[in-house]
Amino acid sequence: MKPRHANDYRPTSRRQRLVIVAITVATVVALWMLLLLRPGFHARPIPGTPLAPCPPGQTSGCVGGKADVLLIPAAPASSPGSEPAR
């Protein structure tokens, strides 16, 4: 059996702590840049199609425009006592 020492685990050195802080800061900066710059956000038209990116003020009939969606409410759930008659 290994003899037990007063300090089996060494604390992290100053250099290791600086590396941990540097990696953390680099990760935070990279994530913020990805959130703010949003790579691939700009819509590009497909070559050979007549559609072009939306000019300022236009919201439909162009690449990146809005699409109208109709929401239809779901049918009400049947109660357990109202089974169809056979």
N, C-alpha and C positions, 0 to 999 in steps of 0.2 A: 504494500500500500504506500502511496506517495505521501511524504510528510507534508502537512499543511503549513503554509507560510502565512505571514501576517498580510501580505499584499499579493494575491495570486494574479490579479489583473492590473496591468499598467494603465494609467490614464493616457488619453490621447495627447500627443505632443502638440506644440504650437503649430508646427508645419502641417500636421494632419488636420487640425482645426481650421487653418486657413484654406486648405484644399476643400474641405467640406463646405465652408462658407462660400468659396468661389464657385463651386459647382451649383450650389443652391441659388446664388444670385444669377448665374448664367441661365439656369433653367427658368427662373421667374421672368427674366428679360425675354427669353425666347418665346415663352407662352404669351406674354403681353404683346409681342410683335406679331405673333400669329393671330391673336384676337383683333388687333387694330388694323393690320395691313390686309388680312383676309386674302391669301393667295388664291388665284383662280376666280375671284369675285366678278371681274369685268366680263360681261357677256360678249362673245365673239360670234358672228354669223357663220353658218356652215357654208363652205365654199360651194358655189353653184346654186344657191337659193336666193330668191329675191328679197328676203327679209334682211333688214339691217338693224343695228342696235337702236334703241329708242332715243330720239332726240329729246332735249329738255322739254317737259310739259306733255309729251305724248305718253299715254298709259296702255294703249292696246294696239294690236296689229303690227307689233315689232318684237324683236328678240329682247327679252327681259321685261316685257309688259305684264300687266296683271291679268289674271284669268278669273272670271266670275264663276262662283261655285254656289249651287243651291243646296241648302241643308233641309232635308225632309225629316220630321220627327219620327222616331221609331213607333211601331204599333204598340199599344199598351199591352202589358203582360196579362195573361188570363189568370184569374184567381183559381186556387186549387179546387174550390167547390163547384166551379162552373165548367165541368167537363162536357164535351159535346155528346148529345144523345145518339145512341146506335140503333 
